[in-house]
């Protein structure tokens, strides 16, 4: 803002007008022109009149004298300022009205949406869908569930969530057709329920076979320590059958393997094998233990003996995949290389990309 322009604006009683003291504005240029003694164009005169500067327009055209102008201009300015204030107040009031109307519309919309949400959320179908979604999230079934499998999946989840055991048919389905839905959370809860059931049977009957069954499930739900604490209390004198003695030692050996006590596990697995030489289960355990301990050739020999005694090749492969998946990368590569050097045909699956996708049991 220039002092000269402001002085001119005050001299002609238009300093209340927007742009009157701003250099380069239309009104400021007209004031400078007139102050230099030059006449204003017809357009300039019209600009003054259309902007409420009637007295100044009359003065610059000579219709009134300077003394008349000095009498009338202040009055006109006061009137102009008052009118501007009225317009400003009206504009503010209109803005307030529009804002209140907008707020009212927004409040009405939010109330409607809230009512619709309450209505929707009270719908039994909506409640059921939300509960189903929550169950699937809690049990790690976040992906797509095929329509033909949905009922079976939800039946299984509801049972597990209410701490009820799965039926034999449901357990078989989960491990076969429904294995794609068998998340870690589902399997953990399922195996915990199975373990509790067999532990209950063991406590009621004293049947050690029930403890063997329970221990297998305890291992699968990360409760090997609990299994060990129970198995270690079993006295040899309570084991009348050779098959049961072997099963207890094999199971306990697997538990000790989980706990990282490989030498003790080896001793029990060896005893189990000597008790029941034709059983593949001690052989499988001896194969796993030796692979984990770095005795690759010996581990291969025990797995071969396990197959000769009835272990399915697919189960051996699955066992080795799981075992490799828990190894550090460098050790895994070393074990894979040694197995391939022992038998390239039997371990050809190790060369496939799918073999790299190791899974944890």
Secondary structure, 3 states (H helix, E strand, C coil): CCHHHHHHHHHCCCCCCCCCCCCCCHHHHHHHHHHCCCCCCHHHHHHHHHCCCHHHHHHHCCCCCHHHHHHHHHHHHHHHHHHHHHHHHHHHHHHHHHHHHHHHHHHHHHHHHHHHHHHHHCCHHHHHHHHHHHHHHHCCCCCCCCHHHHHHHHHHHHHHHCCCCCCHHHHHHHHCCCHHHCCHHHHHHHHHHHHHHHHHHHHHHCCHHHHHHHHHHHHHCCCHHHHHHHHCCCCHHHCCCHHHHHHHHHHHHHHHHHCCCHHHHHHHHHHHHHHCCCCHHHHHHHHHHHHHCCCHHHHHHHHHHHHHCCCCHHHHHHHHHHHHHCCCHHHHHHHHHHHHHHCCCCCHHHHCHHHHCCCCC
